[in-house]
């Protein structure tokens, strides 16, 4: 695609990154034909551009070590993140790298495939799979360097984490969305007169939803730490732009860690959600000896 100057209209310029491809944004229907943004597109573009800024340091580290890295984006939707990463980083700094976008809806996958072919994004490929199915799929490489999931809904984020763990990904970048499973289980274990004062954290319906969301992301962080990742949590953009705004960035640093695994299981047992141990799997550790327990 030929480059064009960024439009100078007041409603679009603040959301564009320097040098961002205007034809690509038009092809993705983020920009209108005359180069403008509506309110929804502005929010979407700002989120993706901010996420790219958070991801770029990891991509630079990977490129320095091995320029032939692979990124897999789960719940890709229209593949906004993949295309913008390819446009802003891969084409200029890592032409040997590859981006694989996974989206369960075949129609969106095919549209993205057609756009990539038309625009010459040869480093990109697209698979119509669920995050869960991708874990065992032979269509994906045995080793993946970075896994992303931007608003992969509910348990799809957990499947993306399982995928990352199975592929021994160096980096995992998540913006979780719609964490409904834990909230649903909290509703099931509610008691009219629960003697445990901690139950007040999720007794009221609104608190059930919000606490369930917070608890889900806490368990995800502990799961990643248990598998040897260093985890940082921040907000993606200002809360005025998105309610589902928590950004989890994890980097593999070493061996699995016993303490976060113990804390994760202790939280599930304390709240009464032991049934979720299968979803938030942690490594198996050998039984501690009396000597090691005293260290």
C-alpha distance (Angstrom), angle and dihedral (degrees) to the residues before:
residue distance angle dihedral
X1 . . .
X2 3.78 . .
X3 3.76 115.3 .
X4 3.79 120.4 -115.0
X5 3.74 131.5 -169.2
X6 3.79 114.0 -95.8
X7 3.81 111.1 -98.5
X8 3.78 112.4 -103.7
X9 3.76 95.9 -145.8
X10 3.77 113.0 133.0
X11 3.80 93.5 -124.9
X12 3.81 96.1 56.2
X13 3.80 113.6 27.5
X14 3.81 96.8 74.6
X15 3.81 92.1 57.3
X16 3.82 98.1 49.5
X17 3.79 124.2 91.0
X18 3.82 118.2 -133.2
X19 3.78 111.0 -83.0
X20 3.80 93.8 7.0
X21 3.81 112.8 160.9
X22 3.79 109.9 -104.7
X23 3.83 94.7 -167.7
X24 3.80 89.8 53.6
X25 3.81 92.5 51.1
X26 3.79 89.5 49.2
X27 3.81 91.1 49.2
X28 3.81 88.9 51.5
X29 3.84 88.4 49.9
X30 3.78 90.7 -121.9
X31 3.80 89.7 118.6
X32 3.78 122.8 41.3
X33 3.81 120.1 -124.7
X34 3.79 90.5 -91.4
X35 3.81 91.9 50.4
X36 3.80 100.0 -102.0
X37 3.79 133.0 134.1
X38 3.77 128.2 -137.7
X39 3.80 119.2 -146.5
X40 3.80 95.1 -95.6
X41 3.81 93.4 47.7
X42 3.80 91.4 47.8
X43 3.80 90.8 55.6
X44 3.78 92.5 45.7
X45 3.81 94.5 48.2
X46 3.80 92.6 45.9
X47 3.80 90.9 52.8
X48 3.80 94.1 48.4
X49 3.81 94.1 44.8
X50 3.80 90.7 49.5
X51 3.79 90.4 49.2
X52 3.80 90.6 50.7
X53 3.81 88.9 54.6
X54 3.80 89.9 54.3
X55 3.82 92.4 46.4
X56 3.81 97.9 46.0
X57 3.85 96.5 77.5
X58 3.81 89.2 55.8
X59 3.81 91.2 48.1
X60 3.80 91.0 50.2
X61 3.81 90.4 51.5
X62 3.80 91.2 48.9
X63 3.81 92.5 47.0
X64 3.79 91.6 51.6
X65 3.82 91.1 53.0
X66 3.80 99.5 35.8
X67 3.83 122.4 -4.2
X68 3.81 90.2 -162.4
X69 3.82 94.6 73.9
X70 3.81 127.1 146.6
X71 3.80 128.1 -138.1
X72 3.80 122.0 -166.9
X73 3.81 118.9 -161.8
X74 3.81 114.9 -160.6
X75 3.80 123.9 -153.7
X76 3.79 86.9 15.9
X77 3.81 96.5 172.0
X78 3.80 105.8 -177.8
X79 3.84 88.6 -6.0
X80 3.81 94.4 -114.3
X81 3.80 91.7 151.4
X82 3.80 94.4 47.9
X83 3.80 94.1 48.7
X84 3.79 94.4 46.0
X85 3.81 91.7 47.6
X86 3.79 89.3 50.6
X87 3.79 91.6 47.3
X88 3.81 98.3 44.0
X89 3.80 101.4 35.9
X90 3.79 120.3 2.3
X91 3.79 99.3 55.2
X92 3.80 92.5 51.1
X93 3.80 104.8 32.1
X94 3.82 110.1 18.6
X95 3.82 111.7 27.9
X96 3.82 90.9 159.2
X97 3.81 93.2 56.6
X98 3.79 124.7 95.6
X99 3.79 135.1 -143.5
X100 3.81 120.3 -155.6
X101 3.81 116.4 -165.5
X102 3.80 116.8 -158.8
X103 3.79 119.4 -161.9
X104 3.81 126.8 158.7
X105 3.82 94.5 -144.1
X106 3.78 109.3 86.3
X107 3.81 94.5 -158.7
X108 3.82 92.6 58.2
X109 3.79 91.0 44.0
X110 3.80 91.9 53.0
X111 3.80 93.4 47.3
X112 3.79 90.6 51.7
X113 3.80 90.5 46.9
X114 3.81 90.8 52.4
X115 3.80 92.5 48.3
X116 3.80 92.6 49.2
X117 3.79 90.4 50.8
X118 3.80 93.1 47.6
X119 3.81 93.5 46.6
X120 3.80 96.4 43.2
X121 3.80 97.4 -115.0
X122 3.80 92.8 155.2
X123 3.81 93.7 163.8
X124 3.82 91.1 66.4
X125 3.80 130.7 83.7
X126 3.80 131.9 175.7
X127 3.81 133.0 -146.6
X128 3.80 128.4 -170.2
X129 3.81 99.1 -138.8
X130 3.77 139.3 119.9
X131 3.78 117.2 -112.8
X132 3.80 88.5 -112.4
X133 3.81 94.3 51.6
X134 3.79 91.7 47.4
X135 3.80 92.1 65.5
X136 3.81 92.8 73.6
X137 3.81 98.5 25.0
X138 3.80 116.4 125.4
X139 3.81 88.9 -151.7
X140 3.80 89.3 79.4
X141 3.81 127.6 69.3
X142 3.80 120.0 -101.9
X143 3.81 90.5 -121.3
X144 3.80 125.5 46.3
X145 3.80 123.3 -179.7
X146 3.80 103.6 -158.8
X147 3.80 132.2 15.9
X148 3.80 123.9 -163.1
X149 3.80 131.9 -174.4
X150 3.80 117.7 -178.5
X151 3.82 109.5 -170.2
X152 3.81 94.4 -22.6
X153 3.79 97.4 174.5
X154 3.82 123.8 -110.8
X155 3.83 112.6 -50.4
X156 3.82 92.9 6.4
X157 3.82 86.0 82.4
X158 3.81 89.4 56.3
X159 3.80 89.8 49.1
X160 3.81 88.7 51.7
X161 3.81 88.7 53.0
X162 3.80 90.9 49.8
X163 3.80 88.7 49.4
X164 3.81 90.7 51.2
X165 3.80 91.9 49.0
X166 3.81 92.6 48.3
X167 3.83 90.6 50.2
X168 3.83 92.6 44.3
X169 3.80 90.5 -126.2
X170 3.79 116.1 -163.8
X171 3.81 92.1 -144.4
X172 3.81 134.9 27.2
X173 3.83 120.5 -168.8
X174 3.81 118.1 -173.7
X175 3.79 137.3 177.2
X176 3.83 99.9 -176.7
X177 3.78 122.5 -149.9
X178 3.82 140.2 -168.9
X179 3.82 98.4 1.3
X180 3.81 94.8 -167.8
X181 3.81 103.2 146.9
X182 3.81 98.4 72.6
X183 3.82 92.6 42.5
X184 3.81 89.3 52.2
X185 3.80 91.4 52.7
X186 3.80 91.2 46.8
X187 3.81 88.8 56.2
X188 3.80 89.6 52.4
X189 3.80 95.0 53.2
X190 3.80 95.6 46.1
X191 3.79 115.1 123.1
X192 3.84 124.1 -158.7
X193 3.80 92.5 -127.3
X194 3.79 105.1 18.9
X195 3.83 108.8 -176.8
X196 3.80 90.7 -152.8
X197 3.85 108.5 93.7
X198 3.82 89.4 -155.0
X199 3.81 87.8 70.5
X200 3.80 87.2 74.0
X201 3.80 86.7 76.8
X202 3.81 90.2 73.0
X203 3.82 105.1 17.4
X204 3.82 96.8 105.4
X205 3.83 117.3 65.7
X206 3.81 95.9 -119.8
X207 3.80 90.8 47.3
X208 3.81 90.2 48.3
X209 3.78 89.8 59.1
X210 3.79 96.4 42.3
X211 3.80 95.8 42.0
X212 3.80 89.8 46.2
X213 3.80 90.0 54.5
X214 3.81 93.1 47.3
X215 3.80 92.3 45.4
X216 3.81 92.0 49.9
X217 3.80 92.6 54.9
X218 3.81 91.6 44.2
X219 3.80 89.9 54.8
X220 3.81 90.7 47.9
X221 3.79 91.1 53.4
X222 3.79 92.0 49.1
X223 3.79 90.4 47.8
X224 3.80 91.5 53.8
X225 3.81 91.7 45.7
X226 3.81 89.8 50.2
X227 3.81 88.2 56.6
X228 3.80 92.5 53.1
X229 3.81 102.8 -91.3
X230 3.77 127.9 137.0
X231 3.80 106.1 -134.1
X232 3.80 130.3 -154.9
X233 3.80 124.0 -176.3
X234 3.79 125.0 -162.8
X235 3.79 140.1 141.6
X236 3.78 119.2 -83.9
X237 3.81 99.7 -146.7
X238 3.79 136.0 -16.2
X239 3.80 114.9 -58.4
X240 3.78 90.3 -116.6
X241 3.82 87.9 71.2
X242 3.80 101.5 45.9
X243 3.79 139.1 4.9
X244 3.82 94.2 -156.5
X245 3.74 91.8 62.2
X246 3.81 110.1 137.0
X247 3.79 114.9 124.0
X248 3.81 119.7 -159.6
X249 3.80 117.3 -167.7
X250 3.81 118.6 -176.4
X251 3.80 129.8 -177.9
X252 3.78 123.6 -168.9
X253 3.79 107.0 -118.0
X254 3.77 108.5 163.2
X255 3.77 148.1 -47.5
X256 3.80 125.4 -12.1
X257 3.80 114.0 -78.3
X258 3.80 123.0 -132.8
X259 3.83 99.3 -157.1
X260 3.84 99.4 61.0
X261 3.81 88.6 45.3
X262 3.80 90.1 53.6
X263 3.80 91.7 46.5
X264 3.81 92.3 50.1
X265 3.81 92.2 52.0
X266 3.79 91.7 43.5
X267 3.83 91.3 54.0
X268 3.80 92.0 49.9
X269 3.80 91.8 49.6
X270 3.82 93.2 43.9
X271 3.80 93.3 53.7
X272 3.80 95.6 37.6
X273 3.80 99.2 -109.3
X274 3.81 100.2 119.4
X275 3.81 88.1 134.2
X276 3.81 87.6 74.6
X277 3.81 94.8 63.6
X278 3.78 89.1 95.5
X279 3.81 91.5 56.7
X280 3.80 96.4 44.4
X281 3.77 94.8 45.7
X282 3.79 119.1 -176.5
X283 3.81 129.5 -170.0
X284 3.78 120.6 -84.8
X285 3.77 112.1 -110.2
X286 3.79 126.0 -162.5
X287 3.77 114.4 -107.2
X288 3.79 111.0 -86.0
X289 3.80 115.6 -111.7
X290 3.75 122.4 -133.2
X291 3.82 88.6 -106.8
X292 3.78 95.1 51.7
X293 3.81 91.8 45.9
X294 3.75 89.6 58.3
X295 3.80 94.7 51.1
